[in-house]
Amino acid sequence: MPEPADTPVDADADALRTLLRHQASTVTVVTAAGPPAAGFTATSFTAVSLRPPIVSFCLDLGSSSWPVVSRARHVGVHLLGHGQHEVARRFATSGVDRFAEPTRWRPGPEGVPVLDDTLAWLLCRVVDRVVVGDHAVVLAEPELLRHADVGSPLLYHRGRYAGLADTTDPGDRRSAA
């Protein structure tokens, strides 16, 4: 007899992965200067503190990007816009040159690769790396940022990319003409 849907199960890696698919996350790409330059798609980006400003992201220690990120003094964190599915897929794919065409980018402050046309980006100084299990939690202080005044974020939910149905809040007076 199958278990009812509300019956708790052991919180092993597979069960946790399944549960986390229900959490919608803004898709981010983290970049770091090389050699060679590194970048990866992350769904674990979050604000940690406003005073002082600190953000975090997580990276698998087995990732091809970890050796560069483990030594980087600065990283770029890019919040992708709704139409940037292919950028997200490219930076999530192993074994490819993520910075080759069709990726559009330029060297930014501190030599950190800055992706073009993202919803927002931050240049962050790495302040700590904490190894937890098979990942590192990277804590970083934003030093510069840029954001678009329009656009909708690319989201990751239930194993696929998605967007918001409507990004205009009728109660937000800033959106009125």
Secondary structure, DSSP 8 states (H G I E B T S, - for coil): ----TTS-----HHHHHHHHTTS-EE-EEEEE--SS-EEEEES--EEEEETTEEEEEEEETTSTTHHHHHH-SEEEEEE-BTT-HHHHHHHH-TTS-TTSTT--EEE-GGG-EEETT-SEEEEEEEEEEEEETTEEEEEEEEEEEEE-SS--B-EEETTEEE--S----TT-GGG--
